[in-house]
Amino acid sequence: MSTPASSWLEYNPTTGEPFIRLPSPHTNLILTPPRLGDADANYTTMQDPRVYKTLSGPPFPYLQRHATEWLALIVPQAADALREARAAEAAASAGAPVRVGSCPVRYIREVRADGSDVLLGDIDVHRCAYPDVADVEERLRLAKVNADRELGDPEIDWCIGDCLAAPYHGKGIMTAALAALMEHWLMPRMGVRKIRVETFEGNIGSVRVFEKNGFALEETVHWNLVTNCGVVNTGYHILWWRAP
Ligand SMILES: CC(C)(COP(=O)(O)OP(=O)(O)OC[C@H]1O[C@@H](n2cnc3c(N)ncnc32)[C@H](O)[C@@H]1OP(=O)(O)O)[C@@H](O)C(=O)NCCC(=O)NCCS
């Protein structure tokens, strides 16, 4: 497998897969695209109440086919993002400052001594959809305005979704993954200037990950949200990061 020359991403010399490596003390961790073969690991992660009770999106009960269908959706998205990144990198090398609208890497993997890797979690960037806005019409209007903004528009509200398999919680991994993603991709490649995240009220670990990366808790919106798994959440913490 040939390794494309690149300053934007590193590439696995054996598989050609792109990656971003986390800094010390997490240099054994990398961000890569998702793979179709990740379904079993995703399925296992989503069986744990320490994970599914904190999330509003995934179906419940989470079946093996949900993991397979999810990867069938996001693997091509990551491939599109990589194509966009390579085209932008080529244009940038010709002198033009170029922005991309997506990120080709999102899955957090631990690389073992023998070169194999284990899937630990997911960190995803997307345009904000304002799930805390109770008025559905207003929520959809805000999301459309945000989705329609031109690439490079500093007013775009970006959002982060993150999730780690339960055995890896509390080891500083997501804090480091978010820092690396922001430094190596969101700011220099996507020109991200504003990030708005929503976490369920009381998800202290999630709030801390964002605060440790420069986000500020600006608001807590109270409402009773019954998630797919039947948990009643009392509201959302809204945190913002704005470029200095
Ligand atoms: C929330 C989550 C992403 C945090 O990632 P993580 O790698 O475990 O977090 P870190 O180890 O980087 O910890 C960051 C901070 O949060 C604290 N923290 C982590 N988990 C915590 C918990 N359950 N309760 C209280 N504090 C917690 C850590 O102590 C650390 O703070 P400190 O440096 O002040 O001590 C992870 O626990 C997870 O995936 N949970 C399930 C899914 C989820 O909640 N996703 C977020 C949805 S918005």
The ligand as an SDF file (V2000), in Angstrom:
LIG
                    3D

 48 50  0  0  0  0  0  0  0  0999 V2000
  -18.0680   11.5280   29.1710 C   0  0  0  0  0  0  0  0  0  0  0  0
  -16.8300   10.8550   28.6150 C   0  0  0  0  0  0  0  0  0  0  0  0
  -16.7270   11.1740   27.1300 C   0  0  0  0  0  0  0  0  0  0  0  0
  -15.6210   11.4230   29.3470 C   0  0  0  0  0  0  0  0  0  0  0  0
  -14.4490   10.9020   28.7710 O   0  0  0  0  0  0  0  0  0  0  0  0
  -13.2640   10.3740   29.6840 P   0  0  0  0  0  0  0  0  0  0  0  0
  -12.1180   10.0200   28.8210 O   0  0  0  0  0  0  0  0  0  0  0  0
  -13.8080    9.3430   30.5820 O   0  0  0  0  0  0  0  0  0  0  0  0
  -12.9530   11.7110   30.5160 O   0  0  0  0  0  0  0  0  0  0  0  0
  -11.5340   12.1110   31.1040 P   0  0  0  0  0  0  0  0  0  0  0  0
  -10.8980   10.9040   31.7080 O   0  0  0  0  0  0  0  0  0  0  0  0
  -10.7950   12.8610   30.0400 O   0  0  0  0  0  0  0  0  0  0  0  0
  -11.9480   13.0570   32.3030 O   0  0  0  0  0  0  0  0  0  0  0  0
  -12.1310   14.4390   32.1880 C   0  0  0  0  0  0  0  0  0  0  0  0
  -12.5520   14.9730   33.5300 C   0  0  0  0  0  0  0  0  0  0  0  0
  -13.8420   14.4810   33.8610 O   0  0  0  0  0  0  0  0  0  0  0  0
  -13.7940   13.8050   35.1080 C   0  0  0  0  0  0  0  0  0  0  0  0
  -14.6890   12.6840   34.9900 N   0  0  0  0  0  0  0  0  0  0  0  0
  -14.6600   11.6940   34.0730 C   0  0  0  0  0  0  0  0  0  0  0  0
  -15.6850   10.8540   34.2650 N   0  0  0  0  0  0  0  0  0  0  0  0
  -16.3680   11.3230   35.3360 C   0  0  0  0  0  0  0  0  0  0  0  0
  -17.5360   10.9020   36.0230 C   0  0  0  0  0  0  0  0  0  0  0  0
  -18.2170    9.8210   35.6310 N   0  0  0  0  0  0  0  0  0  0  0  0
  -17.9500   11.6330   37.0880 N   0  0  0  0  0  0  0  0  0  0  0  0
  -17.2820   12.7410   37.4710 C   0  0  0  0  0  0  0  0  0  0  0  0
  -16.1760   13.1940   36.8410 N   0  0  0  0  0  0  0  0  0  0  0  0
  -15.7300   12.4910   35.7950 C   0  0  0  0  0  0  0  0  0  0  0  0
  -12.3510   13.4090   35.3050 C   0  0  0  0  0  0  0  0  0  0  0  0
  -12.0320   13.2620   36.6540 O   0  0  0  0  0  0  0  0  0  0  0  0
  -11.6570   14.5980   34.6720 C   0  0  0  0  0  0  0  0  0  0  0  0
  -11.7210   15.7190   35.5020 O   0  0  0  0  0  0  0  0  0  0  0  0
  -10.4960   16.2410   36.3730 P   0  0  0  0  0  0  0  0  0  0  0  0
   -9.3280   16.3210   35.4490 O   0  0  0  0  0  0  0  0  0  0  0  0
  -10.9740   17.5310   36.8840 O   0  0  0  0  0  0  0  0  0  0  0  0
  -10.2840   15.1850   37.4080 O   0  0  0  0  0  0  0  0  0  0  0  0
  -16.8650    9.3140   28.8290 C   0  0  0  0  0  0  0  0  0  0  0  0
  -16.9690    9.0640   30.2020 O   0  0  0  0  0  0  0  0  0  0  0  0
  -18.0010    8.6640   28.0840 C   0  0  0  0  0  0  0  0  0  0  0  0
  -17.8420    8.2990   26.9270 O   0  0  0  0  0  0  0  0  0  0  0  0
  -19.1660    8.4920   28.7310 N   0  0  0  0  0  0  0  0  0  0  0  0
  -20.3250    7.8470   28.1040 C   0  0  0  0  0  0  0  0  0  0  0  0
  -20.8410    8.6080   26.9000 C   0  0  0  0  0  0  0  0  0  0  0  0
  -21.0250   10.0820   27.1840 C   0  0  0  0  0  0  0  0  0  0  0  0
  -21.4050   10.4860   28.2670 O   0  0  0  0  0  0  0  0  0  0  0  0
  -20.7540   10.9010   26.1530 N   0  0  0  0  0  0  0  0  0  0  0  0
  -20.9480   12.3210   26.2270 C   0  0  0  0  0  0  0  0  0  0  0  0
  -22.3250   12.6470   25.7780 C   0  0  0  0  0  0  0  0  0  0  0  0
  -22.5540   14.4080   25.7280 S   0  0  0  0  0  0  0  0  0  0  0  0
  1  2  1  0
  2  3  1  0
  2  4  1  0
  2 36  1  0
  4  5  1  0
  5  6  1  0
  6  7  2  0
  6  8  1  0
  6  9  1  0
  9 10  1  0
 10 11  2  0
 10 12  1  0
 10 13  1  0
 13 14  1  0
 14 15  1  0
 15 16  1  0
 15 30  1  0
 16 17  1  0
 17 18  1  0
 17 28  1  0
 18 19  1  0
 18 27  1  0
 19 20  2  0
 20 21  1  0
 21 22  1  0
 21 27  2  0
 22 23  1  0
 22 24  2  0
 24 25  1  0
 25 26  2  0
 26 27  1  0
 28 29  1  0
 28 30  1  0
 30 31  1  0
 31 32  1  0
 32 33  2  0
 32 34  1  0
 32 35  1  0
 36 37  1  0
 36 38  1  0
 38 39  2  0
 38 40  1  0
 40 41  1  0
 41 42  1  0
 42 43  1  0
 43 44  2  0
 43 45  1  0
 45 46  1  0
 46 47  1  0
 47 48  1  0
M  END
$$$$
